[in-house]
Each structure stands twice: as C-alpha cells, then as structure tokens.
Amino acid sequence: MVNKNLLFDRKIEILKGLAHPVRFSIVQALSEGEMCVHNIGNLFSCDRTTISKHLAFMKKLGILSSRKDGLKVYYSLRVHCLPNMLSCIQKIAEGENPEIFLEK
C-alpha cells in the first residue's frame, strides 16, 4: 500500500515543478510535440545551463522523457494528460467554464 503522506508530497512536488515560468513554458512548447534541447533553448533568453537544469529536474519528476539521436537530445512529455490540464487552466484563466474537460 502506498503511504498517503508520501503520495500527497509527491503530487505537491510535481505541481511545484510545473509552477516555474520557464518549466511551464517548456511543457507548453512540448505539448506541440518533441523538441531538441537546442530548439527548446532558443525559446528563452536564459543560458543553456539553466534550461538543461530545468529539463533534468522535470525528467527526474517524471514529467518529461528524453532520447538521444547522435549528438542531439530530444525531449517530449512523458505525461500525456498535461496538454488537457493546460487547456483547462487556460479556460479558467480566461474566465470560462472548464467543465468540458470533466469525464462523466
């Protein structure tokens, strides 16, 4: 049986991991599909080391997966429900009713 406190802490850790503006933007970009580190880095004004740290952190949390192809590293969403969650958050932010995402 999973310890409920540990599970609760893990969920909070994942949500905190998504809450950083750069990490949130990376997740939004990866919602469109897989991207190489170089292209992800081009989306931001911060240095490549910072981007790599964000990517590694989200990979450790289980949010992202990566694969190597030659010298390039590609990242994608490991959690495929995130785009729907982001759409729901978008609806709430716009003042709309997100009920369309609820399953019955």
Backbone hydrogen bonds in HBPLUS format (Angstrom, degrees):
<---DONOR---> <-ACCEPTOR-->    atom                        ^
c    i                          cat <-CA-CA->   ^        H-A-AA   ^      H-
h    n   atom  resd res      DA  || num        DHA   H-A  angle D-A-AA Bond
n    s   type  num  typ     dist DA aas  dist angle  dist       angle   num
A0007-LEU N   A0003-ASN O   2.96 MM   4  6.22 158.8  2.00 154.9 161.5     1
A0008-PHE N   A0004-LYS O   2.90 MM   4  6.03 157.9  1.95 145.1 151.1     2
A0009-ASP N   A0005-ASN O   2.95 MM   4  6.14 164.6  1.97 147.3 151.5     3
A0010-ARG N   A0006-LEU O   2.91 MM   4  6.10 151.5  1.99 144.0 152.1     4
A0011-LYS N   A0007-LEU O   3.00 MM   4  6.27 157.2  2.05 150.4 155.6     5
A0012-ILE N   A0008-PHE O   3.05 MM   4  6.35 160.4  2.09 153.1 158.3     6
A0013-GLU N   A0009-ASP O   2.93 MM   4  6.14 155.4  1.99 145.9 153.0     7
A0014-ILE N   A0010-ARG O   3.01 MM   4  6.29 154.2  2.08 149.4 155.4     8
A0015-LEU N   A0011-LYS O   3.02 MM   4  6.30 165.0  2.04 151.4 155.3     9
A0016-LYS N   A0012-ILE O   2.86 MM   4  6.05 158.8  1.90 153.1 159.3    10
A0017-GLY N   A0013-GLU O   2.92 MM   4  6.07 145.4  2.04 138.3 148.3    11
A0018-LEU N   A0014-ILE O   3.10 MM   4  6.46 135.9  2.31 142.6 153.7    12
A0018-LEU N   A0015-LEU O   3.19 MM   3  5.15 130.4  2.45  93.9 106.5    13
A0019-ALA N   A0015-LEU O   3.13 MM   4  6.26 126.0  2.44 136.6 150.8    14
A0019-ALA N   A0016-LYS O   3.09 MM   3  4.97 137.1  2.29  94.4 106.8    15
A0024-PHE N   A0020-HIS O   2.79 MM   4  5.91 164.6  1.82 166.4 171.7    16
A0025-SER N   A0021-PRO O   3.00 MM   4  6.08 155.5  2.06 139.3 145.9    17
A0026-ILE N   A0022-VAL O   2.88 MM   4  6.16 149.8  1.97 148.2 157.1    18
A0027-VAL N   A0023-ARG O   2.96 MM   4  6.23 161.2  2.00 150.8 155.1    19
A0028-GLN N   A0024-PHE O   2.95 MM   4  6.25 156.8  2.00 147.3 154.0    20
A0029-ALA N   A0025-SER O   2.92 MM   4  6.15 159.2  1.96 147.4 152.8    21
A0030-LEU N   A0026-ILE O   2.85 MM   4  6.10 160.4  1.89 153.4 158.9    22
A0031-SER N   A0027-VAL O   2.95 MM   4  6.09 120.1  2.31 138.2 153.0    23
A0031-SER N   A0028-GLN O   3.18 MM   3  5.09 142.2  2.33  94.2 105.3    24
A0032-GLU N   A0029-ALA O   3.15 MM   3  5.78 157.9  2.20 112.8 118.8    25
A0033-GLY N   A0030-LEU O   3.02 MM   3  4.96 146.0  2.13  97.0 107.5    26
A0035-MET N   A0075-TYR O   3.00 MM  40  5.54 157.9  2.05 154.6 161.0    27
A0075-TYR N   A0035-MET O   2.77 MM  40  5.54 167.4  1.79 161.6 159.8    28
A0040-ILE N   A0036-CYS O   3.03 MM   4  6.36 157.3  2.08 155.1 162.4    29
A0037-VAL N   A0073-VAL O   2.94 MM  36  5.94 148.1  2.04 170.3 176.5    30
A0041-GLY N   A0037-VAL O   2.83 MM   4  6.01 164.4  1.85 156.0 160.1    31
A0042-ASN N   A0038-HIS O   3.06 MM   4  6.34 140.5  2.22 141.4 151.8    32
A0043-LEU N   A0040-ILE O   3.04 MM   3  5.50 156.7  2.10 112.2 119.6    33
A0044-PHE N   A0041-GLY O   3.22 MM   3  5.74 166.5  2.24 115.9 119.9    34
A0051-ILE N   A0047-ASP O   3.26 MM   4  6.68 158.8  2.31 148.9 154.8    35
A0052-SER N   A0048-ARG O   2.85 MM   4  6.08 163.1  1.88 153.1 157.8    36
A0053-LYS N   A0049-THR O   2.97 MM   4  6.22 150.6  2.06 145.6 153.4    37
A0054-HIS N   A0050-THR O   3.03 MM   4  6.34 155.5  2.10 148.8 155.0    38
A0055-LEU N   A0051-ILE O   2.90 MM   4  6.19 162.5  1.93 156.4 161.2    39
A0056-ALA N   A0052-SER O   2.89 MM   4  6.05 163.1  1.92 148.6 153.4    40
A0057-PHE N   A0053-LYS O   2.94 MM   4  6.04 155.9  2.00 144.6 151.4    41
A0058-MET N   A0054-HIS O   3.01 MM   4  6.27 162.6  2.04 151.3 155.2    42
A0059-LYS N   A0055-LEU O   2.90 MM   4  6.09 147.0  2.01 145.7 155.8    43
A0060-LYS N   A0056-ALA O   2.87 MM   4  6.08 156.0  1.93 146.9 153.3    44
A0061-LEU N   A0057-PHE O   3.03 MM   4  6.33 146.1  2.15 142.7 152.0    45
A0063-ILE N   A0058-MET O   2.93 MM   5  5.34 146.5  2.04 169.5 163.2    46
A0064-LEU N   A0058-MET O   3.42 MM   6  5.81 153.6  2.50 111.7 113.5    47
A0062-GLY N   A0059-LYS O   3.01 MM   3  5.06 142.8  2.16  98.7 110.2    48
A0078-ARG N   A0063-ILE O   2.80 MM  15  5.35 164.8  1.82 136.8 138.4    49
A0065-SER N   A0076-SER O   2.92 MM  11  5.51 158.5  1.96 154.1 158.5    50
A0076-SER N   A0065-SER O   2.99 MM  11  5.51 152.2  2.06 153.3 156.6    51
A0067-ARG N   A0074-TYR O   2.91 MM   7  5.32 145.5  2.03 145.5 154.8    52
A0074-TYR N   A0067-ARG O   2.80 MM   7  5.32 171.9  1.81 166.0 167.0    53
A0069-ASP N   A0072-LYS O   2.83 MM   3  5.29 165.6  1.85 155.3 158.6    54
A0072-LYS N   A0069-ASP O   3.15 MM   3  5.29 152.3  2.23 129.9 125.4    55
A0082-LEU N   A0079-VAL O   3.27 MM   3  5.96 167.7  2.29 118.0 121.7    56
A0085-MET N   A0081-CYS O   3.12 MM   4  6.44 156.2  2.18 150.1 157.5    57
A0086-LEU N   A0082-LEU O   2.79 MM   4  6.03 159.2  1.84 161.1 166.5    58
A0087-SER N   A0083-PRO O   2.93 MM   4  6.16 150.6  2.01 142.7 150.8    59
A0088-CYS N   A0084-ASN O   2.94 MM   4  6.17 152.7  2.01 145.9 153.2    60
A0089-ILE N   A0085-MET O   2.93 MM   4  6.22 159.3  1.97 149.8 155.2    61
A0090-GLN N   A0086-LEU O   2.87 MM   4  6.07 151.4  1.95 143.6 152.0    62
A0091-LYS N   A0087-SER O   3.00 MM   4  6.28 156.1  2.05 146.5 151.8    63
A0092-ILE N   A0088-CYS O   3.03 MM   4  6.37 160.3  2.07 151.8 156.8    64
A0093-ALA N   A0089-ILE O   2.87 MM   4  6.09 162.9  1.90 152.2 157.0    65
A0094-GLU N   A0090-GLN O   2.93 MM   4  6.16 143.3  2.06 146.4 156.5    66
A0096-GLU N   A0091-LYS O   2.79 MM   5  4.99 147.5  1.89 162.0 153.6    67
A0095-GLY N   A0092-ILE O   2.96 MM   3  5.04 156.2  2.01 105.1 112.5    68
A0101-PHE N   A0098-PRO O   3.03 MM   3  6.04 173.3  2.03 132.8 134.9    69
A0102-LEU N   A0099-GLU O   2.96 MM   3  5.32 165.5  1.98 116.1 121.0    70
